[in-house]
Amino acid sequence: MKNIAIIWWSDWFWKWLANYINKNFLNNVSITITWRNIEKLEKAALEIWCNYSNDNKKTIKNADIIIFAVPIWIMEDTIKNNIIYAKENSIILDVTSIKDGPSKAMFENAPKNSLVIPTHPMFWPYVSTIAWQIFVLTPKQKDKKDSRYLFLKKYLEKNDAKVIETTAIEHDKMMAVVQWLTHFDMFVLWETIKRLNLDIAKSMNFVSPIYKIMISSVARYLNQNPKLYSDIQIHNKEILEVHKVFMSVTNDFNNFVKEKDEDNFIDTIKSTANYFWENTKEWQEYTDKIIYLIWKQIEKAHEKVWETIKIENIYNNEVITWKLDEFKDNLMIINDNKYNLNTWEIE
């Protein structure tokens, strides 16, 4: 029986992690979660069938595997202040979306013969399986041959997860573009719409499917914890260079418009298209598929009015089978109850 300690102070991932471990390794592990808020901690532990403690030192001393799952801004200090209590030969992980600082904190302070696996699970905790989800691992080169590390890697791959091995620096540089630039762009976009006093609900009457997908993507981030995104921007030292280039490009396009410089506007877009030409068709097909699936559901809803249908909630898998009385404005009316097609799928 392996004792696992999850040092918790982050709502979004640790609960999914504990549930997944319990579901797949129930007879082989005992999980203890820790947090300073004992009332919230007890409630969470009962919900996911875990032990709980507000004593990090005692919990870590008894653990074979330690997982740090606290927010970015406190992660390095939490590791440094607690990793000293880990026993030799323990396995130590974090699940932070920034890797350089937390990795150094673990590597420099971990006890003798322990295995450190800095980890970034790149998905939201709404999935029920790790299949097709991305796990970025940034271990030391020598640890890639450790049998414990190979067990983790092979387990993930066997269950169809995508494993990316890299360095902490390369991870942070890549994330500064593919993840954090995207966040920055989206928040600037939404704030611009707000300052323009645009009636966003009214604007949806004028939208193309791509505009709706874009707006929905921005809204997805607005509904999350803003502290997470400020931490992502502020604590990744690679991001400022990305911001610098972003501002420069924004200024270029602003000048093209102000000066009515159509040639440079068009040439810049053509140059960008040429740069990405090998991938643009694939990316367009990806969005085409999203639009296709959305409209197939709408068509099906129209066709099934007055028929018995089966719908499933995409969040909790609740299933309802009953007659569809009416479909209007993306809402399915069943027994006077409204079911939004955004959250319910017609089977």
FENBELZI-V374703 format. One record per run of one state. SS is the DSSP state (alpha for helix, beta for strand, coil for the rest). FROM is the first residue (numbers start at 1). TO is the last residue. If there is no record, write none. Layout:
BEGIN
SS;FROM;TO  SS;FROM;TO
END
This chain:
BEGIN
coil;1;1  beta;2;8  coil;9;13  alpha;14;25  coil;26;28  beta;29;34  coil;35;37  alpha;38;48  coil;49;50  beta;51;53  coil;54;55  alpha;56;61  coil;62;64  beta;65;69  coil;70;71  alpha;72;85  coil;86;90  beta;91;94  coil;95;99  alpha;100;109  coil;110;114  beta;115;121  coil;122;133  beta;134;137  coil;138;140  alpha;141;145  coil;146;146  alpha;147;158  coil;159;161  beta;162;165  coil;166;167  alpha;168;178  coil;179;179  alpha;180;195  coil;196;199  alpha;200;206  coil;207;208  alpha;209;222  coil;223;225  alpha;226;234  coil;235;238  alpha;239;258  coil;259;261  alpha;262;275  coil;276;276  alpha;277;303  coil;304;307  beta;308;313  coil;314;318  beta;319;323  coil;324;325  beta;326;328  coil;329;330  beta;331;334  coil;335;336  beta;337;340  coil;341;343  beta;344;346  coil;347;347
END
